[in-house]
Amino acid sequence: MRLVFGEQDTPYEAARVVVLPVPYDLSLSFLPGARRGPEAILLASRELEPFLLELGIAPEEAGIHAAEPVPWVAGSAEASHRLIREAALAHLQAGKFLVALGGDHSITHPLVLAHREALGEFSLLHIDAHADLYPEWQGSPYSHASPFHRLLLEGFPLVQVGIRAMDRDSLRLARERGVALFPAHRLHREGLPLKEILAALGKRVYISFDFDALDPSLMPSVGTPLPGGLSYRQAVDLLEAVFAEKEVVGMDFVELSPNGQFHAEMTAAQLVYHAIGLKALKAGWLAPEGEHS
């Protein structure tokens, strides 16, 4: 049975938003299970309240369609990434706003390349505990620890928020390549520097959100948890500011590894749904009703 996002699934032709499950986690280096993340988010989304009080809309009314999961090729990261890119490109060329659910963070590379081929240039907002700037990890450039190294060398402007783990070489690379880095410790000491983050981004933005950006006290179900992460409110405030000021061209949410703690899966589903709502408001697909502030 095909899983859907939320309570209702809009037919593909009428949908504005396509949720694309990408259950690929062959590059994980610590705790396995991110391939089950998309299914867990879809299942949890059934329990969400369709109407979001904060936004004053029911995002599902914009038209959300859950696509078939992207297949992967055992033993071949290159072939698997090609399938991800091709699937994403087909939906983008059909005029859909794409929200991909991972899967490990390596899937961001083919997703971003598909968006550039279909939509042109944009900057990257990477929200994560880890910088993911290794040229390779455990012998593979297709690792979940490497997508932003590849994207940086391929010319994408990069802004990283919530980082709390990176090595010296990654820090040097980030400085050399002009990465705008907003580490978690700064956010906790000074608050979210939203004006600086927005100034560092271009007019068009692709958002990649690793669930381990959130503190493990509320998001324990990830492959590589680290203390000192963002609160849910900080994550939402950041997304709201970006959607208000920029054109968001696409999104992915990755690295949920279900481990029996359903509150984490509900948190992930709620964040994805809220982000879709922000896109619906900015694009003018829906208008808020009543008092919701």
N, C-alpha and C positions, 0 to 999 in steps of 0.2 A: 504494500500500500504506500502510495506517495504521500509524504508528510507535507503539511502546509505551514505557513507562518501565520500565527494568530487564529482567529475563529473562522475567518472566511478567506477563500482563495479566489482572486480575480482571474478570469480567463486571460491567457497570455496576450492576446491581441489587444485587450482593453487595459492591461496593467501598465502603469507608469514605472513601477519599481519591480525589479526582479531580484529575489533573494537566491543566491547561487551557492549551494553547499559544495565545499571542496574538501572532502574527507581524506586528505593526504597528510601523512606524518612520517614519511620514511627517513626524514633527515633529523629527527629528534635525537638529542644527545644525553638526555637524562630520563625523566619520567615519561613513559609512553602514554598514548591514549587520545591525542588530539584529533585523530581521525574520527572519534566518536563525538567530537564537539558540535559539528553541525546538527546532527540528529538530536542531541540533547537540547540545543537552543530551540529547535523547531518544536520539540515536545513541550518544553517549558513555556513557549509562547502561547500555547493553548490556554494557559491559566492567567494570562495577562488581562487586565481590564482594558477593553478596546479604547475607551475614552481616556485621554491623558489630561488630568486636571490642570497641570502646570501649563500646558500649551493650549488648552481649550479646544482640542480637536481629537478625533479618532483617526490616527494615521492610516488605518486599514482602508478608510474611505477614499484614499488617494489611488487605491488599486495596487495591491501587492500580490505577486505571483511567485510561488516557490518552484524553482526549476529542478529538473532532475540533477542528482549529484554528478559531479565531474568524475569520470573513471580515472584510475591511475594504473601505471604499468609497473608491476613488481620488478625490482632490480634495475630500473632505469629512471633516474630522476629527470634526465633530459627529456625523455619521451613523455613522462608524466607532466612536466612543465609545459610542454608543447600542447598537450591536450587542454590544460587549464587556459592557456593563452587563446587557443582556438575557440573554446566554449565562451569565454568572456567576450571575445571579439564579435561573435555571432549575436549575442544579446545587445551589445553596444551599437552594432550596425543596424539593429532593429529599432533603435531609438529608446532603449530602456535605460533607466538609472540603475546601476548595478551595486548590490550590497553582497559581497562574498563572505561566507562563513568558513573559517578554517577549523581544523587543519593547522599545520605548523606554519611558521612565519616565512618559510621559503616560498610559499605560494604568492607572496606579494610581488615578487619580481615578474613573473609572467602576467599577472593581473595588471600591473602598472604599464608594461609594454603594450598590452592590448588597448588600454585606455589612451595611450599616446598615439597609437596607430589610428584609432577611431576618432579621437577628439582633439588632437594637437597637444601643445605644451602646457605644463602646469608644474606647480611645486608640490613637494611631499611633506605632509605632517605625520610624523612617526611618534606615536605615543606608546611607551614601552618601559620596562625596567632595564632592558639591555639595549646597547647601542647597535648590535647586529652588524658591526663593521669589519668583521674578520674577513680577510681575503678568501679563506677557506677554513673549515673546521672538520677535524677527523678525516682530512684528506679530500674533502668535497667542497667545491665552490657553490654547490647547490644546497648547502646547509642552511638550517633555520637561523644560524648565527651570521650569515653572510649576505642576505639580500640587499642591504643598504650600502654595502661596499660596492656591489655590482652597479646598483642604480646611481650611486654617486659618481662612479667613473663613467657612466653613460650620460652624464650631464644633467641629472635632475637636481634642482635646488632642494636642500634638505633642512627641515626644522625638526629637532628631536626634543620631546617633552617627557618628563618623568623618569629620565634615565638615572639609574643608581648602580650600574655595573658596566664598566668598560676598561680595557687594558690601555697601557701607555701608547702602544702603536695606534690604536683606534683614536685616542685623543689627539695624537699628532696629526693623523689623517684628517680628522674633523676640523682642526684648526687650519690646516693647509688648504682644505677645500671649501672653507667658508661655511661650514655647518653652523647653524644657530642652535646652540645647546642650552637647554633649560633643565638642569638636573633636579631630581626630586628634593634633595636637601635644600636647595635654594627656594623652591616652592613652599616648603614647610616653614622656612625661616621668614620669608618675605611675602608670602601669598602669591597667587597666580599673576605673573606679569603679562596680563592679556594684551596690553598695548604693544609691548615689545614683541610678543609672539606674532601678533597680527602684522606688525611692520616687517617682520622677517619673512612672512609668506608672500607669495605672489597673488595676483588677482584670482587665479584659478588654483584649486587645491584638491589633491587626493589624500584621503585620510586612511592611515593604517593603524589600527588599535589592537595592541596585544593585551589580552586580559590580565597579564601579570603586571601591567602598569598600575593596576589597582592594588591596594594593600592586601596581603594574604589573609588578614583578619576578616575581610569580607569577600575575598576571591581566593579561596584556598585551592581551587580545582584548576591548577595550571601545571605545566611541565617543569618550570623552573621558578618556584616562588622565592621572593625576596622581601624582607621586611622594609618598612619605610615608604610604602607606595602611596598613590593618590587615594583620596576618598571618592566615593561615588559623586558627591556634590562637586568636587573639583573637576572631575571628568565631564560632568554635564555642563558646568559653567564654561569650560574650555570649548566644548563642541558648540554650545549656543553662541559663543562669541564668534567662532569661525564661520558658522553658517550665516550669522547676521551680516558679516562684513565681506565674505568671500563667495565665490561660486564654487561649490563643492562638486567635483565631477564624478566621484566614485568613492567607495569605502570598502575596507575589509576589516573583519574582526576575527582574531586568530588566537590559537593556543589554549582554548578551553579544553581541559582534560577531565571529563566527568569522573568523579570518585565517590559518588554516593552522597554528596553534600548538595542537596537540591537547591538550597538558598543561593549557591553560587551560579547554578544554571539559570535560575530566575533573574538574578542580577544581570547576567549576560544578556538574556532575552530582552529585559526591560531597557537596557542601554541601547541595544540595536533598534528597538521599536521607537525609542525617544529620538534617536538620530534620524530615522526615517521621517518622523514627524517634523523635525527641524527642516529637512529637505522639502517636505510638502508645503510648509509655511513659506519658505523662501521662494520656492518656485511658483507660488500662487495657486497650487492645486487645491488647497483648503484654506479656509479663513477661520480664525478663532471665534468661539461663541461665548457670550457671558463673561463674567468676571473670573479670571483664573490666575491673577497675580498673587 
